[in-house]
Amino acid sequence: MQNSLVRPSRIGIDGEALRTPLSGIGQYVYHLCCELESLLPDAQFFAYSRLGADRLKLPSARWQLRRELVPTFQRVPSYLWLKTRGKALCQADGLDVFWAGRTLHPGLSHPVRTVSTVHDLNHLLVPETMQRAALWSHRLWFERDLRAADGIVTNSRGTAQRLRDMLGIAADGVVVPGVDSAFHPLAPGEAEQARSELAALGIEPPYLLSVATLEPRKNVETIFRAFLSLKRAGELPKERLVLVGAKGWHNQALERELRAASAEGVVVAGYVPDRLMPALYASAKALVFPSLYEGFGMPVLEARACGTRVVISDILELREAGGPSAIVVEPSLTGVSDGILQAIDSAALPSAAAFEHPSWRDLATELLNLLSPAQPRVEFAQSA
């Protein structure tokens, strides 16, 4: 007897994954939600959040926002809100499935199917790099929520392996991040137009690129110090260092140093509009991404799609994102410096491997299969 999949008709998500500007997790959830809409033309979609529509990037008008209306409860930490006020809203909507795109979920009971996506194990591996509310939420609920979920998805094979090795929890599937079709090597005409727009933001080639939130786990300080050391030694006479990403936390002293180094070619660009990101990658000599830990590393994948060299830490998940032509280094000052020098000496490197990757549609199809409950196929006995 075979099982058939029952496609859900009422799907809910943790809407705060879509908080703007979108993080890496936010990009992942947003693109998959857009494709789920196409795959399920008759379904209803619900997003649960403390925040209003002006603070979220909902995929379309098909998404019904269930938001917190009481000002006092809008200030409750997001995961605690999801498990209390958010849970009550979910129950009132009679969902078929809840997709926990940020792993933790409201704890809905049968017949609602709950599927959690695990992006990383930061709270176990690098807890010192997390904000306090998120850290304690994960310490309290991460393992419990996964063991209670009906399905578990990871965003990389490396994350699935760590989850199994560290907690003895097996993932039901791996749905890696996709890459939007806008990320591709630029034709000469495209590059010229894009560079004029980037110049308005103070970004001009030649430059090395960092795309990361300015927080300890991303190791931006090491990139900065490696760049300054090479610049002062005359190894990078023309190159700039462009830092793109949110301000983050635990970084006030570093941020002051970065801005003070503008005369030496450091450009703190902050947020760059999504439409300019392909050109930003394609115009860079290399993306430097020596994170201390990642569950995958979407900027690495996007840079590769644009034909740009990537310098990454020697971490299982980043090797998965970086592919065979990545420059793999130790995330130390010496390691990052050596990686930068390799990246700018393109004659010493093999040609970048042709980029092939599943589309967001293909990946959303995999996710939908994991969201869909199995139903026994009834076989009717023939009457005598």
C-alpha positions as CSV (number, residue, x, y, z in Angstrom):
1,M,0.0,0.0,0.0
2,Q,1.4,3.4,-1.0
3,N,1.0,6.8,0.6
4,S,-0.2,9.9,-1.3
5,L,0.6,13.4,-0.3
6,V,-2.3,15.7,0.8
7,R,-1.5,19.3,-0.3
8,P,-2.3,21.7,2.5
9,S,-4.9,24.4,1.9
10,R,-4.3,26.7,4.9
11,I,-0.6,27.4,5.6
12,G,0.8,29.5,8.4
13,I,4.3,30.9,9.0
14,D,6.2,32.8,11.6
15,G,5.9,36.2,10.0
16,E,8.8,37.7,11.8
17,A,11.1,35.8,9.5
18,L,10.1,38.4,6.9
19,R,11.1,41.4,9.0
20,T,12.7,44.1,6.8
21,P,15.4,44.5,5.8
22,L,15.5,40.7,5.1
23,S,18.2,38.7,6.8
24,G,19.6,35.6,5.1
25,I,16.9,33.6,6.8
26,G,14.4,36.1,5.7
27,Q,15.5,35.8,2.1
28,Y,15.2,32.1,2.3
29,V,11.7,32.2,3.7
30,Y,10.6,34.9,1.4
31,H,11.6,33.2,-1.9
32,L,10.3,29.8,-0.9
33,C,6.9,31.4,0.1
34,C,6.7,33.2,-3.3
35,E,7.1,29.8,-5.0
36,L,4.7,28.1,-2.7
37,E,2.1,30.5,-3.8
38,S,2.6,29.4,-7.4
39,L,2.6,25.7,-6.5
40,L,-0.6,26.1,-4.4
41,P,-2.9,28.5,-6.4
42,D,-6.0,27.7,-4.3
43,A,-4.4,27.7,-0.8
44,Q,-4.7,30.4,1.9
45,F,-1.6,31.8,3.5
46,F,-1.2,33.3,7.0
47,A,1.7,35.2,8.6
48,Y,1.8,35.7,12.4
49,S,3.7,38.6,13.8
50,R,3.9,41.3,16.5
51,L,4.7,43.8,13.7
52,G,2.6,45.6,11.1
53,A,2.7,45.2,7.4
54,D,5.0,48.2,7.0
55,R,7.7,46.2,9.0
56,L,7.4,43.0,7.0
57,K,8.0,41.9,3.4
58,L,5.0,39.7,2.6
59,P,5.2,37.9,-0.7
60,S,1.9,39.2,-2.0
61,A,-1.7,40.3,-1.1
62,R,-2.6,36.6,-0.8
63,W,-0.9,36.5,2.6
64,Q,-3.2,37.4,5.5
65,L,-1.3,39.1,8.3
66,R,-2.4,38.2,11.8
67,R,-0.6,40.8,13.9
68,E,-0.6,41.8,17.5
69,L,-2.9,44.7,18.1
70,V,-2.3,45.3,21.8
71,P,0.7,47.7,22.2
72,T,1.9,46.0,25.5
73,F,2.1,42.6,23.8
74,Q,3.9,44.1,20.8
75,R,6.9,44.5,23.1
76,V,7.0,40.8,24.1
77,P,10.1,39.0,22.8
78,S,9.2,37.5,19.4
79,Y,9.5,33.8,20.2
80,L,7.6,34.1,23.5
81,W,4.9,36.0,21.6
82,L,4.7,33.3,19.0
83,K,4.2,30.6,21.7
84,T,1.4,32.5,23.5
85,R,-0.5,35.2,21.6
86,G,0.7,33.8,18.2
87,K,-0.4,30.3,19.1
88,A,-4.0,31.5,19.9
89,L,-4.2,33.3,16.5
90,C,-3.0,30.1,14.7
91,Q,-5.6,28.0,16.5
92,A,-8.4,30.4,15.5
93,D,-7.4,30.1,11.8
94,G,-7.7,26.3,11.6
95,L,-4.4,25.7,9.8
96,D,-3.4,22.5,8.0
97,V,0.3,23.2,8.4
98,F,2.6,25.6,10.2
99,W,6.0,26.1,8.7
100,A,8.5,27.3,11.3
101,G,11.0,29.1,9.1
102,R,13.0,30.3,12.2
103,T,12.9,26.8,13.8
104,L,10.9,27.5,16.9
105,H,7.2,27.0,16.6
106,P,4.0,27.7,18.6
107,G,3.4,24.1,19.6
108,L,0.1,23.4,17.8
109,S,-1.6,20.1,18.3
110,H,-2.9,17.5,15.9
111,P,-4.3,17.7,13.2
112,V,-2.0,20.7,12.4
113,R,1.2,19.5,10.9
114,T,4.3,21.5,12.1
115,V,7.5,21.5,10.1
116,S,10.6,23.3,11.4
117,T,13.6,24.5,9.3
118,V,16.9,24.5,11.1
119,H,19.4,27.0,9.7
120,D,22.2,26.7,12.2
121,L,23.2,25.6,15.7
122,N,24.5,29.0,16.9
123,H,23.3,28.6,20.4
124,L,25.4,25.4,20.9
125,L,28.5,26.4,18.9
126,V,28.9,30.1,19.2
127,P,26.4,31.3,21.9
128,E,28.5,34.3,22.6
129,T,27.6,35.8,19.2
130,M,23.9,35.7,19.8
131,Q,21.6,38.4,21.2
132,R,20.3,37.6,24.7
133,A,16.6,37.1,23.9
134,A,17.3,34.8,20.9
135,L,20.0,32.8,22.9
136,W,17.7,32.0,25.8
137,S,14.7,31.2,23.5
138,H,16.9,28.7,21.7
139,R,18.2,27.2,25.0
140,L,14.7,26.8,26.3
141,W,12.9,25.6,23.2
142,F,15.1,24.5,20.4
143,E,15.6,20.8,21.1
144,R,12.1,20.5,22.6
145,D,10.4,22.1,19.5
146,L,12.4,19.9,17.1
147,R,11.4,16.7,18.9
148,A,7.8,17.8,18.9
149,A,7.7,18.8,15.2
150,D,6.1,16.5,12.6
151,G,8.9,17.3,10.2
152,I,12.4,18.7,10.3
153,V,14.2,20.4,7.4
154,T,17.7,21.7,7.3
155,N,19.2,24.3,5.0
156,S,22.4,22.3,4.3
157,R,23.8,18.8,4.6
158,G,26.3,20.1,7.1
159,T,23.6,21.4,9.4
160,A,21.8,18.0,9.1
161,Q,25.0,16.3,10.1
162,R,25.6,18.6,13.1
163,L,22.0,18.1,14.2
164,R,22.4,14.4,14.1
165,D,25.9,14.3,15.8
166,M,25.2,16.9,18.5
167,L,21.5,16.2,19.4
168,G,20.8,12.8,17.9
169,I,18.0,14.3,15.8
170,A,17.6,13.3,12.2
171,A,16.4,15.7,9.6
172,D,13.6,14.6,7.2
173,G,15.0,16.5,4.3
174,V,17.5,19.2,3.2
175,V,16.3,22.3,1.3
176,V,19.2,24.5,0.5
177,P,18.9,28.1,-0.4
178,G,18.3,29.0,-4.0
179,V,19.7,31.9,-6.1
180,D,17.5,34.4,-7.9
181,S,18.0,34.6,-11.7
182,A,19.2,38.2,-11.3
183,F,22.5,36.8,-9.9
184,H,24.7,36.1,-13.0
185,P,27.9,37.4,-14.6
186,L,27.2,40.8,-16.1
187,A,27.5,41.7,-19.7
188,P,29.6,44.8,-20.5
189,G,26.6,47.0,-20.9
190,E,25.0,45.8,-17.7
191,A,28.2,46.3,-15.8
192,E,28.7,49.9,-16.9
193,Q,25.2,50.9,-15.9
194,A,25.4,49.1,-12.5
195,R,28.8,50.6,-11.7
196,S,27.5,54.1,-12.2
197,E,24.7,53.3,-9.6
198,L,27.2,51.8,-7.2
199,A,29.5,54.8,-7.6
200,A,26.6,57.0,-6.2
201,L,26.9,54.9,-3.0
202,G,30.7,55.4,-2.9
203,I,31.5,52.0,-4.2
204,E,34.0,51.9,-7.1
205,P,36.3,49.0,-8.4
206,P,38.7,47.6,-7.7
207,Y,37.4,46.3,-4.4
208,L,37.2,43.3,-2.1
209,L,33.7,42.7,-0.7
210,S,32.2,41.6,2.6
211,V,28.5,41.0,2.9
212,A,27.7,40.3,6.5
213,T,26.0,41.7,9.6
214,L,28.5,43.6,11.7
215,E,28.5,41.1,14.6
216,P,31.2,38.8,16.1
217,R,30.3,35.5,14.4
218,K,30.8,37.1,10.9
219,N,34.5,37.8,11.7
220,V,34.4,41.2,9.9
221,E,37.1,42.6,12.2
222,T,39.6,40.0,10.9
223,I,38.8,41.0,7.3
224,F,39.3,44.6,8.2
225,R,42.7,44.0,9.9
226,A,43.9,41.7,7.2
227,F,43.0,44.3,4.6
228,L,44.7,47.2,6.4
229,S,47.9,45.1,7.0
230,L,48.1,44.2,3.3
231,K,47.3,47.8,2.2
232,R,50.0,49.2,4.4
233,A,52.5,46.6,3.1
234,G,51.8,47.8,-0.4
235,E,50.1,44.5,-1.4
236,L,46.8,46.2,-2.2
237,P,47.8,49.5,-3.8
238,K,44.4,50.2,-5.5
239,E,41.9,47.9,-3.9
240,R,39.3,49.1,-1.5
241,L,37.4,47.1,1.1
242,V,33.6,47.4,0.8
243,L,31.5,46.3,3.8
244,V,27.8,45.7,3.2
245,G,25.4,44.6,5.8
246,A,23.4,45.7,8.9
247,K,25.0,47.3,11.9
248,G,24.5,44.2,14.1
249,W,25.7,44.3,17.8
250,H,28.8,44.2,20.1
251,N,30.5,46.4,17.5
252,Q,30.6,50.0,18.6
253,A,34.4,50.2,18.9
254,L,34.9,48.3,15.6
255,E,32.4,50.5,13.8
256,R,34.3,53.6,14.8
257,E,37.6,52.1,13.6
258,L,36.0,51.1,10.2
259,R,34.7,54.6,9.6
260,A,38.0,56.2,10.6
261,A,39.8,54.0,8.0
262,S,38.0,55.5,5.0
263,A,41.2,57.3,3.9
264,E,42.8,53.9,3.6
265,G,40.1,52.6,1.3
266,V,37.5,51.1,3.7
267,V,33.9,51.8,2.6
268,V,31.2,51.1,5.1
269,A,28.2,50.9,2.7
270,G,25.6,49.5,5.1
271,Y,22.4,48.4,3.4
272,V,22.6,48.2,-0.4
273,P,19.3,47.8,-2.3
274,D,18.5,44.2,-3.5
275,R,18.5,45.3,-7.2
276,L,22.1,46.4,-6.9
277,M,23.5,43.2,-5.2
278,P,24.2,41.2,-8.4
279,A,26.3,44.1,-9.7
280,L,28.0,44.5,-6.3
281,Y,29.1,40.9,-6.4
282,A,30.0,40.8,-10.1
283,S,32.2,43.9,-9.9
284,A,34.2,42.7,-6.9
285,K,37.6,41.0,-7.1
286,A,36.4,38.6,-4.4
287,L,33.9,38.0,-1.7
288,V,35.7,37.6,1.6
289,F,33.6,35.5,4.0
290,P,35.7,34.0,6.8
291,S,32.8,33.5,9.2
292,L,33.5,31.6,12.5
293,Y,30.4,29.5,11.9
294,E,27.6,29.4,9.3
295,G,24.6,27.1,8.7
296,F,25.1,27.7,4.9
297,G,26.3,31.1,3.7
298,M,23.9,32.6,1.1
299,P,26.2,35.5,0.1
300,V,28.8,32.9,-1.0
301,L,26.3,31.2,-3.3
302,E,25.2,34.5,-4.7
303,A,28.8,35.6,-5.4
304,R,29.5,32.3,-7.2
305,A,26.5,32.8,-9.4
306,C,27.9,36.1,-10.4
307,G,31.2,34.6,-11.3
308,T,33.1,36.1,-8.4
309,R,35.8,34.4,-6.4
310,V,35.0,33.5,-2.8
311,V,37.3,33.3,0.2
312,I,35.7,31.2,2.9
313,S,36.5,29.6,6.3
314,D,37.3,26.0,6.5
315,I,33.8,25.0,7.7
316,L,31.8,22.1,6.4
317,E,28.7,24.3,5.6
318,L,30.7,27.0,3.9
319,R,32.5,24.4,1.7
320,E,29.1,23.2,0.7
321,A,28.1,26.8,-0.3
322,G,31.5,27.6,-1.9
323,G,31.8,24.8,-4.3
324,P,35.1,23.4,-5.7
325,S,36.7,26.7,-6.7
326,A,36.4,28.4,-3.3
327,I,39.6,29.6,-1.6
328,V,39.4,27.9,1.8
329,V,41.3,29.5,4.7
330,E,41.6,29.4,8.5
331,P,39.5,32.4,9.9
332,S,42.6,34.0,11.4
333,L,44.5,37.2,10.4
334,T,47.2,35.1,8.6
335,G,44.6,32.8,6.9
336,V,42.4,35.7,5.6
337,S,45.4,37.7,4.4
338,D,46.7,34.7,2.4
339,G,43.2,34.1,1.0
340,I,42.9,37.7,-0.2
341,L,46.3,37.5,-1.9
342,Q,45.3,34.3,-3.6
343,A,42.0,35.8,-4.8
344,I,43.6,38.9,-6.4
345,D,46.2,36.7,-8.1
346,S,43.7,35.2,-10.5
347,A,46.5,33.9,-12.8
348,A,47.5,31.5,-10.0
349,L,44.0,30.1,-9.7
350,P,42.0,27.7,-11.9
351,S,39.0,29.1,-13.7
352,A,35.9,29.2,-11.6
353,A,33.7,26.2,-12.0
354,A,30.5,26.6,-14.0
355,F,27.7,27.5,-11.7
356,E,24.8,25.0,-11.4
357,H,22.2,25.1,-8.7
358,P,18.5,24.2,-8.2
359,S,16.0,26.9,-8.8
360,W,13.8,28.4,-6.0
361,R,10.9,26.6,-7.7
362,D,12.6,23.2,-7.5
363,L,13.5,23.8,-3.9
364,A,10.0,25.0,-3.0
365,T,8.7,21.7,-4.5
366,E,10.9,19.8,-2.2
367,L,9.7,21.8,0.8
368,L,6.1,21.4,-0.2
369,N,6.5,17.6,-0.2
370,L,7.8,17.9,3.4
371,L,5.0,20.2,4.4
372,S,2.4,17.8,3.0
373,P,1.1,15.1,5.3
374,A,1.0,11.5,3.9
375,Q,-2.3,9.9,3.7
376,P,-2.8,6.1,3.2
377,R,-4.1,5.2,-0.2
378,V,-7.3,3.2,0.3
379,E,-7.5,0.1,-1.8
380,F,-11.1,-1.2,-2.2
381,A,-11.6,-4.9,-2.3
382,Q,-13.5,-6.2,-5.3
383,S,-17.0,-7.4,-4.4
384,A,-17.8,-11.0,-5.0
